[in-house]
Amino acid sequence: MALINENYLKLPGSYLFAEIAKRVNNFKAQFPDANIIRLGIGDVTKPLPPAVIDGLHQAVDEMADEKTFRGYGPEQGYAFLIEKIIATDYRPRGIELDIDEIFISDGSKSDVGNIQEIFGINNTVAITDPVYPVYLDTNVMAGRTGQYVNGKFENVVYLPCNAENMFRPKLPKQKVDLIYLCVPNNPTGTTLSKSELKVWVDYARENRAVILYDAAYEAYIQESDIPHSIYEIEGAKEVAIEFRSFSKNAGFTGTRCAFTVVPKSLMAMTQTGDAYPLNKLWNRRQTTKFNGVPYIIQKGAEAVYSPTGQQQIKELVAYYMTNAGIITEGLKSIGLQVYGGTNAPYIWLKAPNNMDSWEFFDKLLNETHIVGTPGTGFGPSGAGYFRLTAFGNRENTEAAIQRIKTQLKL
């Protein structure tokens, strides 16, 4: 008799965005003529930059020619892309990386979910709360947590992020082994300065912990004292894995390309007390379970690093950040408490009149036909909060704010 992995049964209900889709579909069935504006899931709406399209077309032509056709590529990614990443994203910030410290993948969601496989089951995990659900759920699936009790999983250290601490987590009071940090943060849109991030690096060094640093939104950083990479902090190569994505800066949500940095100086311990490089473990995992990102897609990603590509992704980021400003100012104008939207494409707001997050979701959908994301779906500290994204097009963003101003009954 085949047995299931019963850790999956610990997960409450459905995945957050599946529940949102279910509620929206039920609403559409009742009101088929409603013009719904979606500011919920963090999916981009602008097309791929022209430089990327040119790169994709050229790669397709290569694949049509026997002389330039390529089959299986390196599971770690092609050198032509990795070299551009190092030269453009890291070296100008004083960060030197070797080519075998970067692994090209099909998305940061995959990597932040899969990375836990190379760590022992008895590690204590710390997550910020609220948090991107994938960090927590994949550890639950692996059996690294206890049961779900009163809105929290046992054996997980929750780091509350709330208005009192300006949504910046404090160090855990007990020793932890794995720490998930997302900067700029999804869902709150907040950031950590270099001095604030150094506190976490120092903690990890002192406690032999590993920081899993999701920098998927680094392109949206506007303020100069916010680091774009954790490796800008001294000693971070000894304690941190960094995840980056082309999804939000270059529109690759449907094209799928990202990369993860695992420095060779980053070690974890065996049960006998021996240090072992995590770079080797991740390489082993990828070569066994992953066949690499298609050549065509990697050529498109390479085009991001051309001078034209760099200018075009800056324009994309500016477009979405203008949307963020429109949303932020519009919500503030009607008296709502608003956070984020300065260094990230996410706006985090307090639901009015002490409403529950899902209650506000339904109210916003019914009164304005706008879809957002309930904060409680990101963790217990998200209760009473709500996330909107700036990834809609300009017309819909402006229309949504106008509806909120005129139709939402506060």
JOVENTA-V77778 format. One record per residue. N is the residue number from 1. RES is the residue in one small letter. OMEGA is omega in radians with two decimals (999 if undefined). NEAR is the number of other ideal C-beta (glycine too) atoms within 10 Angstrom. Layout:
# JOVENTA-V77778
[[N:RES:OMEGA:NEAR] [N:RES:OMEGA:NEAR]]
This chain:
# JOVENTA-V77778
[[1:m:3.11:2] [2:a:3.13:3] [3:l:3.14:5] [4:i:2.96:7] [5:n:-3.01:9] [6:e:3.05:8] [7:n:3.10:14] [8:y:-3.11:11] [9:l:3.09:11] [10:k:-3.05:16] [11:l:-3.12:15] [12:p:3.01:10] [13:g:-3.11:9] [14:s:3.05:11] [15:y:-3.01:13] [16:l:-3.02:19] [17:f:3.02:15] [18:a:3.10:9] [19:e:3.09:15] [20:i:-3.14:22] [21:a:3.13:15] [22:k:-3.12:11] [23:r:3.13:15] [24:v:3.12:18] [25:n:3.09:10] [26:n:3.12:11] [27:f:-3.14:17] [28:k:3.11:13] [29:a:3.11:8] [30:q:-3.07:9] [31:f:-3.04:13] [32:p:-3.12:7] [33:d:-3.11:5] [34:a:3.09:13] [35:n:-3.05:10] [36:i:3.04:14] [37:i:-3.06:20] [38:r:3.04:18] [39:l:-3.06:24] [40:g:-3.08:25] [41:i:-3.07:16] [42:g:3.12:21] [43:d:-3.12:15] [44:v:-3.13:23] [45:t:3.11:17] [46:k:-3.13:14] [47:p:3.08:10] [48:l:3.12:21] [49:p:3.14:25] [50:p:3.13:12] [51:a:3.11:22] [52:v:3.11:28] [53:i:3.10:13] [54:d:3.12:16] [55:g:3.11:24] [56:l:-3.13:18] [57:h:-3.14:13] [58:q:3.14:15] [59:a:3.08:21] [60:v:3.11:13] [61:d:3.10:10] [62:e:-3.11:15] [63:m:3.13:15] [64:a:-3.09:9] [65:d:-3.10:8] [66:e:-3.10:5] [67:k:-3.07:5] [68:t:3.11:12] [69:f:3.09:10] [70:r:3.05:13] [71:g:3.12:6] [72:y:3.04:8] [73:g:3.10:15] [74:p:-3.12:14] [75:e:-3.11:18] [76:q:-3.11:22] [77:g:-3.14:23] [78:y:-3.11:18] [79:a:-3.09:12] [80:f:3.12:13] [81:l:-3.11:24] [82:i:3.13:23] [83:e:3.10:14] [84:k:3.11:17] [85:i:-3.14:22] [86:i:-3.06:18] [87:a:-3.03:11] [88:t:-3.04:14] [89:d:-2.98:21] [90:y:-3.05:21] [91:r:3.11:12] [92:p:3.10:9] [93:r:3.10:11] [94:g:-3.11:9] [95:i:3.09:18] [96:e:3.11:10] [97:l:3.03:21] [98:d:-3.07:11] [99:i:-3.12:12] [100:d:3.03:14] [101:e:3.14:23] [102:i:-3.11:24] [103:f:3.11:24] [104:i:-3.09:25] [105:s:-3.13:24] [106:d:3.05:18] [107:g:3.12:20] [108:s:3.09:24] [109:k:3.11:19] [110:s:-3.03:16] [111:d:-3.14:25] [112:v:3.05:24] [113:g:-3.06:17] [114:n:-3.02:17] [115:i:-3.10:23] [116:q:-3.13:20] [117:e:-3.07:12] [118:i:3.12:19] [119:f:-3.14:19] [120:g:-3.05:13] [121:i:-3.05:9] [122:n:3.08:10] [123:n:3.04:16] [124:t:-3.06:17] [125:v:3.03:24] [126:a:3.10:23] [127:i:2.99:25] [128:t:-3.10:25] [129:d:0.17:21] [130:p:-3.01:27] [131:v:2.99:25] [132:y:-2.96:23] [133:p:-3.05:18] [134:v:-3.13:18] [135:y:-3.07:22] [136:l:-3.01:23] [137:d:-3.12:19] [138:t:3.05:17] [139:n:3.03:24] [140:v:-3.14:22] [141:m:-3.11:16] [142:a:-3.13:17] [143:g:-3.10:14] [144:r:-3.10:23] [145:t:3.00:20] [146:g:-3.11:13] [147:q:3.11:11] [148:y:-3.04:16] [149:v:3.09:8] [150:n:3.04:6] [151:g:3.14:13] [152:k:3.05:15] [153:f:3.05:21] [154:e:3.09:11] [155:n:3.02:12] [156:v:3.10:19] [157:v:3.13:17] [158:y:3.13:21] [159:l:-3.04:22] [160:p:3.04:15] [161:c:-3.04:26] [162:n:-3.09:16] [163:a:-3.12:11] [164:e:3.10:7] [165:n:3.13:12] [166:m:3.07:10] [167:f:3.05:22] [168:r:-3.03:17] [169:p:3.02:25] [170:k:3.12:10] [171:l:3.10:13] [172:p:3.14:16] [173:k:3.11:8] [174:q:3.14:8] [175:k:3.07:13] [176:v:-3.05:21] [177:d:-3.14:20] [178:l:-3.09:24] [179:i:3.08:26] [180:y:3.04:23] [181:l:3.08:22] [182:c:-3.08:24] [183:v:-0.19:28] [184:p:-2.91:26] [185:n:2.90:27] [186:n:0.46:23] [187:p:-2.91:30] [188:t:-3.14:28] [189:g:-3.09:27] [190:t:-3.01:24] [191:t:3.00:25] [192:l:3.06:21] [193:s:3.13:14] [194:k:-3.13:14] [195:s:3.10:10] [196:e:3.14:16] [197:l:3.12:23] [198:k:3.10:18] [199:v:-3.14:14] [200:w:3.11:23] [201:v:3.12:21] [202:d:3.10:15] [203:y:-3.11:17] [204:a:3.13:22] [205:r:-3.11:15] [206:e:-3.04:10] [207:n:-3.12:16] [208:r:3.09:14] [209:a:3.09:21] [210:v:3.08:23] [211:i:3.04:23] [212:l:-2.88:23] [213:y:-3.12:27] [214:d:-3.12:28] [215:a:-3.07:23] [216:a:-3.05:25] [217:y:-3.07:25] [218:e:-3.12:23] [219:a:-3.09:22] [220:y:3.12:24] [221:i:-3.12:19] [222:q:-3.04:14] [223:e:-2.96:9] [224:s:-3.07:6] [225:d:3.11:11] [226:i:-3.13:20] [227:p:3.07:23] [228:h:3.12:18] [229:s:3.08:22] [230:i:-3.13:28] [231:y:2.95:23] [232:e:3.14:16] [233:i:-3.12:23] [234:e:3.11:12] [235:g:-3.05:14] [236:a:3.13:26] [237:k:-3.13:21] [238:e:-2.98:15] [239:v:-2.97:27] [240:a:2.91:26] [241:i:-3.09:24] [242:e:3.13:25] [243:f:3.09:22] [244:r:-3.07:26] [245:s:2.99:26] [246:f:-3.05:26] [247:s:-2.97:22] [248:k:3.11:26] [249:n:-3.08:21] [250:a:3.03:27] [251:g:-3.06:22] [252:f:-3.11:22] [253:t:3.11:17] [254:g:-3.10:9] [255:t:2.97:20] [256:r:2.99:18] [257:c:3.14:25] [258:a:3.03:23] [259:f:3.14:23] [260:t:-3.13:25] [261:v:3.08:26] [262:v:-3.11:26] [263:p:-3.14:21] [264:k:3.12:14] [265:s:-3.12:14] [266:l:-3.09:21] [267:m:2.91:16] [268:a:-2.97:20] [269:m:2.93:12] [270:t:3.14:9] [271:q:3.10:7] [272:t:3.06:5] [273:g:3.12:6] [274:d:3.09:9] [275:a:-3.14:10] [276:y:-3.09:12] [277:p:3.13:15] [278:l:3.09:19] [279:n:-3.14:21] [280:k:-3.13:13] [281:l:-3.14:16] [282:w:3.10:22] [283:n:3.12:18] [284:r:3.12:11] [285:r:-3.08:16] [286:q:-3.12:22] [287:t:3.12:13] [288:t:-2.97:8] [289:k:-3.03:10] [290:f:-3.11:17] [291:n:3.10:11] [292:g:3.08:20] [293:v:-3.11:27] [294:p:3.13:17] [295:y:-3.10:21] [296:i:-3.12:17] [297:i:-3.14:22] [298:q:3.06:21] [299:k:3.05:23] [300:g:3.12:30] [301:a:3.10:28] [302:e:-3.13:22] [303:a:3.07:26] [304:v:-3.04:26] [305:y:3.00:20] [306:s:3.10:17] [307:p:3.11:8] [308:t:3.13:14] [309:g:3.12:23] [310:q:3.11:15] [311:q:-3.10:11] [312:q:3.12:20] [313:i:3.04:21] [314:k:3.11:13] [315:e:3.08:11] [316:l:3.13:19] [317:v:3.13:19] [318:a:3.12:12] [319:y:-3.11:16] [320:y:3.12:25] [321:m:2.99:19] [322:t:3.05:13] [323:n:3.14:27] [324:a:3.10:25] [325:g:3.12:15] [326:i:-3.14:19] [327:i:-3.09:27] [328:t:-3.11:22] [329:e:3.13:12] [330:g:3.13:19] [331:l:3.12:22] [332:k:-3.08:13] [333:s:3.11:11] [334:i:2.99:13] [335:g:3.13:9] [336:l:3.06:18] [337:q:-3.00:13] [338:v:3.11:18] [339:y:3.13:20] [340:g:3.10:26] [341:g:3.14:26] [342:t:3.12:19] [343:n:-3.09:21] [344:a:-3.12:30] [345:p:3.14:25] [346:y:3.09:26] [347:i:-3.07:29] [348:w:-3.05:28] [349:l:3.08:22] [350:k:3.09:18] [351:a:-3.06:23] [352:p:3.01:17] [353:n:3.11:9] [354:n:3.14:8] [355:m:2.97:16] [356:d:-3.09:15] [357:s:3.14:20] [358:w:3.07:18] [359:e:3.11:15] [360:f:3.06:23] [361:f:-3.13:26] [362:d:3.13:14] [363:k:-3.14:18] [364:l:-3.14:25] [365:l:-3.08:21] [366:n:-3.06:13] [367:e:-3.07:13] [368:t:-3.10:22] [369:h:3.11:20] [370:i:3.13:25] [371:v:3.01:21] [372:g:-3.12:24] [373:t:3.12:25] [374:p:-3.10:27] [375:g:-3.11:27] [376:t:3.09:23] [377:g:3.12:22] [378:f:3.13:26] [379:g:-3.06:24] [380:p:3.13:14] [381:s:3.07:22] [382:g:3.14:23] [383:a:-3.14:17] [384:g:3.11:18] [385:y:-3.01:25] [386:f:3.13:27] [387:r:2.95:26] [388:l:3.12:32] [389:t:3.14:28] [390:a:-3.04:26] [391:f:3.05:24] [392:g:3.04:24] [393:n:-3.02:15] [394:r:-3.11:14] [395:e:-3.13:9] [396:n:3.13:17] [397:t:3.13:25] [398:e:3.14:15] [399:a:-3.13:17] [400:a:3.14:25] [401:i:3.10:24] [402:q:3.09:12] [403:r:-3.14:17] [404:i:-3.12:22] [405:k:-2.98:13] [406:t:-3.02:9] [407:q:-3.11:12] [408:l:-3.10:17] [409:k:-3.10:7] [410:l:999:9]]
